[in-house]
Amino acid sequence: MRTSNAQSVAFREDANFATMAPSSQTPHLDAFERPFMTVRSTIARLWPYISQHAFAFWGGMLGLLVARLFEATVPFLLKEGIDLLADRKPGMTQAALTDEIAPIALIIAACVSAQIIVTIVSRILIRRTGVLVAADLRHRLYDHLQKQGPIFFATYPVGDLMARAINDITRVRELIAGTSRTTMVLLFTATVGLSFMAVLSWQLTLAVVLPAPLITYFAHLYAQRIFVKSQRTQEGFADLSTFVQQNLNGIRTVQAMAQETREIARFAETNQQFADDNIALIKDSSAIGAIMPILAAISTMIIIGYGSHLYKTGEITLGTFTAFFSYLALLLWPIREAGSIVTQWQRGVSGTARVYEIFDQIPEIRDQPSPLHPELTGRVDIEDLWYRFPNKDKYALQALTFSIPAGQTLAIIGRVGSGKSTLLRLLVRMLEPQRGRILLDQAPIHEYPLNYLRENVCLVLQDPFLFADSLSDNIAYDDPGRSPEEILQSAQAAALSSTIDAFPDGIETILGERGVTLSGGQKQRTALARGIIRMSPLLILDDCFSAVDTETEEHILSELKVIRQGLTTLIVSNRVATARHADEILVLDEGKQVAFGSHKDLMTQPGLYRDLAQSQQSIRGKS
Amino acid sequence: MAPSTHSAKPRDHGVFDAEISYKAPTLAEFGRLLTWAVPHRRQVLRSLGLVLLASFLAILLPVIISRVIIDGILIQNPMLHMPDLGMNDLTTWIAHQLNISVLVAALLLYGVLTLCCHGAYHLHRVTLSEAVMYALRDLRLALFTHIERLPSTFFDKVAVGRVMTRVTNDIQALFDMLIGIGMLIGEFVPFFIALGLMLAIDVELTAYLLIAIPVFGVMTYFFRLATRQIYRQIRSSVSQLNQNLQENLSGIQVVQLSNREQRNLDAYQAINVRNQRQEISAVTMETSYGAFMDNMVNMALAAILWIGGGEVIQAQISLGSLILFTQFIDMFIRPIRVLGQQYNVIFRAMASAERIFQALDWDEKLREPAAPKTLPKRLKGEVVFNRLTFGYEPGQPVIKDFSLTIAPGEKVAIVGPTGSGKSTLIRLLSRSYDFHDNAIFIDGIDLNDLPSAALRQRIGVVLQDFHIFAGTVFDNIRLGDPNISIDDAKQAAAWVNADEFINALPQGFDTFLNERGQNLSQGERQLLAFARVLARDPEILILDEATASIDTETEQTIQTALGRLTRGRTSILIAHRLQTIQEADRIVVLKHGELREVGSHETLMAARGIYHTLTQLQFQDLASLT
């Protein structure tokens, strides 16, 4: 039963594409599992975006270096002041000393002001670059996604693409505006800070930095542990949400089957797990919050012990002794951050990789711009057409050859899975055939520019997708400039008039979550109106009447006959009642063309068509 | 596709879905929130004690450096009349006791106090967050338990997503707030201790420094005010970006077939550019404020040097005390920064608290009988509807004066157009809603005289959408009923033709199914639902037939299974397939909540009424190919 199921499964593109998408491509990468790209290649790929703002970016970086210099000057000045106070001669007047201290205090104030201003300007410059690059990437991603075909969208579900567009672009932004800046600041602070310290006392400087590797090691260790644990709590939160959502979606079954107590017990487990995971995370981050200052205290104690000794031997002044505490505080930050900077880079690199994975996907259908723009009549010739889905052995379409003269109506009829929808997708170049040709007005369709082809060949899909816009925007979706008369006319042809009249705002009624919800039949008829309005030389209707009752269908079909006089129309259906109106009928079975002819002809010969007609008739007969 | 009757009516957004994004905390609500911490009060108290201890120790550390080392040991002028929290004496005492130099004693003291201080901070953070986490765990569980037992009327009115965020995001907001309050305590306690010490050392200098606080406070306030506006705009433009992308990707085929790519890209870019501008102004504001607050405090160094320096010369304070002041300045600014950061968090969380309590206070319940009757061990299965009238809203009846007697073991198909009240009817039978007395009887007992749980055990319900519980196939058939053995489950599955596909699964009956049930097809889910009901052997069966189109072969299997399932059981079927209808003993036609036609397929066809029209238009068998 499993196998038979797989074969007879309703032909849905998603189903086909989903099975052929290699599962390993369903991309979920953890920053620690699979570093797709290296730091260097990440920078190389982002480079063109950053260099558009090179002046701001590098100017900002330079500014940060200058700010560090100002910052490191302050403890130096403070040292001068303290030395003055410490070395004062007993009889010194206050006025004399104030004269010496006042300039120092003023210079401190000036340095602090300069540091603030420079820091603000340069930080803004860099963070701004991050925002601009993120916006550029978003724009390019949107553009790129719109060029992709159905196979791509089967491989990458919408949710996954959304995650890349939202979270991963944010990570790229953080990489540019945060991580790279932090890295530079880190280097600057360390260099500048150490230089100032070395000038004051190189011996003490050497002694003070002794525990630095230890601090960096612990910081790195904990940064990893914390990253893993915070991932876990985020997953735990997602589990919790999923649990509640699925439980509430099935609440009627839960209650009808008296499963409340059991579900509550299961929830309690997930809930407990989430609490425990959180506490584990907090324990780790709190531990590192305690370990860091304790390790730093080793340096402090070195200053106290060794510094006192140096003071007593007269190698350093009291001001230097004091200034070392300030410089230690300054240095502590980069030493500590160096541990988590690795994690930050990993996150940025994996985010960039996920964005570029999409950019690297070459669109399945490529437009080869050519000057072919003839006035089209809608004649279609199919020559020995074969199509096979990737990763499938069997051809979905085999050796199709037929023609639709301009102005005629052709119906395609066949069972579920016979290849009807595949054929239609080939006609609008959503798929490319492996063998054979499709000619439109004697020219192969791939020689037309893609948008010209789709302008002239209009496919109305079986599953109507409507946008959360007004009804009229949905009908005139291809061209918002259409006149209200046109829109109303096509709505009328699609038997939507009475529906529109019943709506509060008529044709301007907003659809979707914030507006009116349409029934399945109404949706289908709106999609139909969207196709009718275009008056394209070739109109293709993919089983667009499945949710429309027979009477309405008859009405629409007769309207179409009048409106599309002289234009080519292709109707796919599985109802003989629909197909019989067409000039000619193509019968498909398992991807092969089994019959072609008018209703009358086909009824005279035994075969699938007559069987279908009879079985459908017999059900009617019962009534 | 066909919307069920109840979901077609508008949801009552006003009652439950309060859109509160900010809310000033009220004492009552805060108090109510605190009651959830009462069971964990020991941990809360312990953590408060720890933070006091840690803060005090944190103040002692700079005192040792400036007053003991610098004043006492280096300058050798400790000016003992000045406050040092007894540190000079303590160091001397240790040196004396251990017979070590004063410097070594100071180092030892510094090391030990550092360990104690950060150890205490660590324990404080862990105990506090444990208390918070457990209190919220309890609150979340209570909320879930409460929601789980709410009657159907609640779920008719409130969208699932909104209930969900109460249990998840709103509670998380409370967590953020409580941890934030914890952080505030951790900042304010040392601030006040330091302030006390500074005042004891030098009132004048401290007073000068204190001026900064209102200035920074006011700045922070206005900054938050300004950014709140811009962040609101950013939230809105980001959600527009996401909605646009989501919709475009979902409808990508239509977009491409309509040649809309360029136009849509332009529309997206317009939002993108707007968002970019907002982001840049937010970045500008945030950066300016942040860099200013972080560094402005260093201005105090100039003031300390100038004013304090003069006092040192006049020997009013010791040089070490002046240095101590430079070490404390950070503590002046941090509480304000943290307060500024937590301000929004607290307001948002209070709105969440209100929503959570609102949900907990929703105490709608099904009416349970005061004097419940017990059902006999085995029911005959007679169901009588007696002039049943029911509406979800007063004055808008969905079922009107419905009377019908169903004999034990009879199979009745209910048909009718969308919105005719079919689903409502079966929901009433399974007691999902309250209705008037003397309306529905089972074996002569009024449904309102039965406890709803007892009733539901005797009625087997198969809904359109089969809900899979995470667990094995066997778990999903048994559903926690200890009376159902694995053999019973296998037997039930075999009887409804479900065994074939179950055995084909990797681990047979032990295969793990997840809630989305991706590993099962529509038809397989349906068969599993049959097995689940059959294993309970209920006397009465209610079935809402799935409308999803299923391939012919599976459909045949399901029809056979359905035939076996209904045998010997009173069955009420909302039918969507012609075959199901034709196999029923009687067909009931509902329209606008009224019973319009009753009879066999042939008689109703002959009558050429509603049933005749419906058959022509609606039943799937007509449309699909066989």
Boltz contact constraints between the chains, C-beta under 6 A:
constraints:
  - contact:
      token1: [A, 1]
      token2: [B, 500]
      max_distance: 6.0
  - contact:
      token1: [A, 1]
      token2: [B, 501]
      max_distance: 6.0
  - contact:
      token1: [A, 2]
      token2: [B, 504]
      max_distance: 6.0
  - contact:
      token1: [A, 4]
      token2: [B, 553]
      max_distance: 6.0
  - contact:
      token1: [A, 5]
      token2: [B, 521]
      max_distance: 6.0
  - contact:
      token1: [A, 8]
      token2: [B, 551]
      max_distance: 6.0
  - contact:
      token1: [A, 8]
      token2: [B, 553]
      max_distance: 6.0
  - contact:
      token1: [A, 74]
      token2: [B, 298]
      max_distance: 6.0
  - contact:
      token1: [A, 78]
      token2: [B, 301]
      max_distance: 6.0
  - contact:
      token1: [A, 81]
      token2: [B, 305]
      max_distance: 6.0
  - contact:
      token1: [A, 85]
      token2: [B, 309]
      max_distance: 6.0
  - contact:
      token1: [A, 85]
      token2: [B, 312]
      max_distance: 6.0
  - contact:
      token1: [A, 85]
      token2: [B, 319]
      max_distance: 6.0
  - contact:
      token1: [A, 94]
      token2: [B, 310]
      max_distance: 6.0
  - contact:
      token1: [A, 94]
      token2: [B, 313]
      max_distance: 6.0
  - contact:
      token1: [A, 97]
      token2: [B, 313]
      max_distance: 6.0
  - contact:
      token1: [A, 101]
      token2: [B, 309]
      max_distance: 6.0
  - contact:
      token1: [A, 105]
      token2: [B, 302]
      max_distance: 6.0
  - contact:
      token1: [A, 105]
      token2: [B, 305]
      max_distance: 6.0
  - contact:
      token1: [A, 105]
      token2: [B, 306]
      max_distance: 6.0
  - contact:
      token1: [A, 108]
      token2: [B, 301]
      max_distance: 6.0
  - contact:
      token1: [A, 108]
      token2: [B, 302]
      max_distance: 6.0
  - contact:
      token1: [A, 109]
      token2: [B, 299]
      max_distance: 6.0
  - contact:
      token1: [A, 109]
      token2: [B, 302]
      max_distance: 6.0
  - contact:
      token1: [A, 112]
      token2: [B, 298]
      max_distance: 6.0
  - contact:
      token1: [A, 112]
      token2: [B, 299]
      max_distance: 6.0
  - contact:
      token1: [A, 115]
      token2: [B, 295]
      max_distance: 6.0
  - contact:
      token1: [A, 116]
      token2: [B, 291]
      max_distance: 6.0
  - contact:
      token1: [A, 116]
      token2: [B, 292]
      max_distance: 6.0
  - contact:
      token1: [A, 116]
      token2: [B, 295]
      max_distance: 6.0
  - contact:
      token1: [A, 119]
      token2: [B, 291]
      max_distance: 6.0
  - contact:
      token1: [A, 120]
      token2: [B, 287]
      max_distance: 6.0
  - contact:
      token1: [A, 120]
      token2: [B, 288]
      max_distance: 6.0
  - contact:
      token1: [A, 120]
      token2: [B, 291]
      max_distance: 6.0
  - contact:
      token1: [A, 123]
      token2: [B, 287]
      max_distance: 6.0
  - contact:
      token1: [A, 124]
      token2: [B, 284]
      max_distance: 6.0
  - contact:
      token1: [A, 124]
      token2: [B, 287]
      max_distance: 6.0
  - contact:
      token1: [A, 127]
      token2: [B, 283]
      max_distance: 6.0
  - contact:
      token1: [A, 128]
      token2: [B, 280]
      max_distance: 6.0
  - contact:
      token1: [A, 131]
      token2: [B, 276]
      max_distance: 6.0
  - contact:
      token1: [A, 131]
      token2: [B, 279]
      max_distance: 6.0
  - contact:
      token1: [A, 131]
      token2: [B, 280]
      max_distance: 6.0
  - contact:
      token1: [A, 135]
      token2: [B, 272]
      max_distance: 6.0
  - contact:
      token1: [A, 135]
      token2: [B, 276]
      max_distance: 6.0
  - contact:
      token1: [A, 138]
      token2: [B, 272]
      max_distance: 6.0
  - contact:
      token1: [A, 139]
      token2: [B, 269]
      max_distance: 6.0
  - contact:
      token1: [A, 139]
      token2: [B, 272]
      max_distance: 6.0
  - contact:
      token1: [A, 142]
      token2: [B, 265]
      max_distance: 6.0
  - contact:
      token1: [A, 142]
      token2: [B, 268]
      max_distance: 6.0
  - contact:
      token1: [A, 143]
      token2: [B, 265]
      max_distance: 6.0
  - contact:
      token1: [A, 146]
      token2: [B, 261]
      max_distance: 6.0
  - contact:
      token1: [A, 158]
      token2: [B, 249]
      max_distance: 6.0
  - contact:
      token1: [A, 158]
      token2: [B, 250]
      max_distance: 6.0
  - contact:
      token1: [A, 161]
      token2: [B, 249]
      max_distance: 6.0
  - contact:
      token1: [A, 162]
      token2: [B, 246]
      max_distance: 6.0
  - contact:
      token1: [A, 165]
      token2: [B, 245]
      max_distance: 6.0
  - contact:
      token1: [A, 240]
      token2: [B, 168]
      max_distance: 6.0
  - contact:
      token1: [A, 241]
      token2: [B, 168]
      max_distance: 6.0
  - contact:
      token1: [A, 244]
      token2: [B, 164]
      max_distance: 6.0
  - contact:
      token1: [A, 244]
      token2: [B, 167]
      max_distance: 6.0
  - contact:
      token1: [A, 245]
      token2: [B, 164]
      max_distance: 6.0
  - contact:
      token1: [A, 246]
      token2: [B, 515]
      max_distance: 6.0
  - contact:
      token1: [A, 248]
      token2: [B, 160]
      max_distance: 6.0
  - contact:
      token1: [A, 248]
      token2: [B, 163]
      max_distance: 6.0
  - contact:
      token1: [A, 249]
      token2: [B, 160]
      max_distance: 6.0
  - contact:
      token1: [A, 250]
      token2: [B, 467]
      max_distance: 6.0
  - contact:
      token1: [A, 251]
      token2: [B, 155]
      max_distance: 6.0
  - contact:
      token1: [A, 253]
      token2: [B, 463]
      max_distance: 6.0
  - contact:
      token1: [A, 253]
      token2: [B, 467]
      max_distance: 6.0
  - contact:
      token1: [A, 256]
      token2: [B, 430]
      max_distance: 6.0
  - contact:
      token1: [A, 256]
      token2: [B, 461]
      max_distance: 6.0
  - contact:
      token1: [A, 257]
      token2: [B, 479]
      max_distance: 6.0
  - contact:
      token1: [A, 258]
      token2: [B, 453]
      max_distance: 6.0
  - contact:
      token1: [A, 258]
      token2: [B, 456]
      max_distance: 6.0
  - contact:
      token1: [A, 259]
      token2: [B, 479]
      max_distance: 6.0
  - contact:
      token1: [A, 260]
      token2: [B, 148]
      max_distance: 6.0
  - contact:
      token1: [A, 260]
      token2: [B, 149]
      max_distance: 6.0
  - contact:
      token1: [A, 262]
      token2: [B, 480]
      max_distance: 6.0
  - contact:
      token1: [A, 264]
      token2: [B, 145]
      max_distance: 6.0
  - contact:
      token1: [A, 264]
      token2: [B, 148]
      max_distance: 6.0
  - contact:
      token1: [A, 267]
      token2: [B, 144]
      max_distance: 6.0
  - contact:
      token1: [A, 268]
      token2: [B, 141]
      max_distance: 6.0
  - contact:
      token1: [A, 271]
      token2: [B, 137]
      max_distance: 6.0
  - contact:
      token1: [A, 271]
      token2: [B, 140]
      max_distance: 6.0
  - contact:
      token1: [A, 271]
      token2: [B, 141]
      max_distance: 6.0
  - contact:
      token1: [A, 275]
      token2: [B, 133]
      max_distance: 6.0
  - contact:
      token1: [A, 275]
      token2: [B, 137]
      max_distance: 6.0
  - contact:
      token1: [A, 278]
      token2: [B, 133]
      max_distance: 6.0
  - contact:
      token1: [A, 279]
      token2: [B, 130]
      max_distance: 6.0
  - contact:
      token1: [A, 279]
      token2: [B, 133]
      max_distance: 6.0
  - contact:
      token1: [A, 282]
      token2: [B, 129]
      max_distance: 6.0
  - contact:
      token1: [A, 283]
      token2: [B, 126]
      max_distance: 6.0
  - contact:
      token1: [A, 286]
      token2: [B, 122]
      max_distance: 6.0
  - contact:
      token1: [A, 286]
      token2: [B, 125]
      max_distance: 6.0
  - contact:
      token1: [A, 286]
      token2: [B, 126]
      max_distance: 6.0
  - contact:
      token1: [A, 290]
      token2: [B, 118]
      max_distance: 6.0
  - contact:
      token1: [A, 290]
      token2: [B, 122]
      max_distance: 6.0
  - contact:
      token1: [A, 293]
      token2: [B, 118]
      max_distance: 6.0
  - contact:
      token1: [A, 294]
      token2: [B, 114]
      max_distance: 6.0
  - contact:
      token1: [A, 294]
      token2: [B, 118]
      max_distance: 6.0
  - contact:
      token1: [A, 297]
      token2: [B, 114]
      max_distance: 6.0
  - contact:
      token1: [A, 301]
      token2: [B, 107]
      max_distance: 6.0
  - contact:
      token1: [A, 304]
      token2: [B, 69]
      max_distance: 6.0
  - contact:
      token1: [A, 304]
      token2: [B, 107]
      max_distance: 6.0
  - contact:
      token1: [A, 305]
      token2: [B, 107]
      max_distance: 6.0
  - contact:
      token1: [A, 308]
      token2: [B, 103]
      max_distance: 6.0
  - contact:
      token1: [A, 311]
      token2: [B, 74]
      max_distance: 6.0
  - contact:
      token1: [A, 322]
      token2: [B, 323]
      max_distance: 6.0
  - contact:
      token1: [A, 415]
      token2: [B, 625]
      max_distance: 6.0
  - contact:
      token1: [A, 451]
      token2: [B, 259]
      max_distance: 6.0
  - contact:
      token1: [A, 454]
      token2: [B, 257]
      max_distance: 6.0
  - contact:
      token1: [A, 454]
      token2: [B, 259]
      max_distance: 6.0
  - contact:
      token1: [A, 455]
      token2: [B, 259]
      max_distance: 6.0
  - contact:
      token1: [A, 459]
      token2: [B, 257]
      max_distance: 6.0
  - contact:
      token1: [A, 465]
      token2: [B, 251]
      max_distance: 6.0
  - contact:
      token1: [A, 465]
      token2: [B, 254]
      max_distance: 6.0
  - contact:
      token1: [A, 477]
      token2: [B, 258]
      max_distance: 6.0
  - contact:
      token1: [A, 478]
      token2: [B, 258]
      max_distance: 6.0
  - contact:
      token1: [A, 520]
      token2: [B, 1]
      max_distance: 6.0
  - contact:
      token1: [A, 549]
      token2: [B, 617]
      max_distance: 6.0
  - contact:
      token1: [A, 574]
      token2: [B, 625]
      max_distance: 6.0
  - contact:
      token1: [A, 615]
      token2: [B, 626]
      max_distance: 6.0
  - contact:
      token1: [A, 619]
      token2: [B, 622]
      max_distance: 6.0
  - contact:
      token1: [A, 623]
      token2: [B, 615]
      max_distance: 6.0
  - contact:
      token1: [A, 623]
      token2: [B, 616]
      max_distance: 6.0
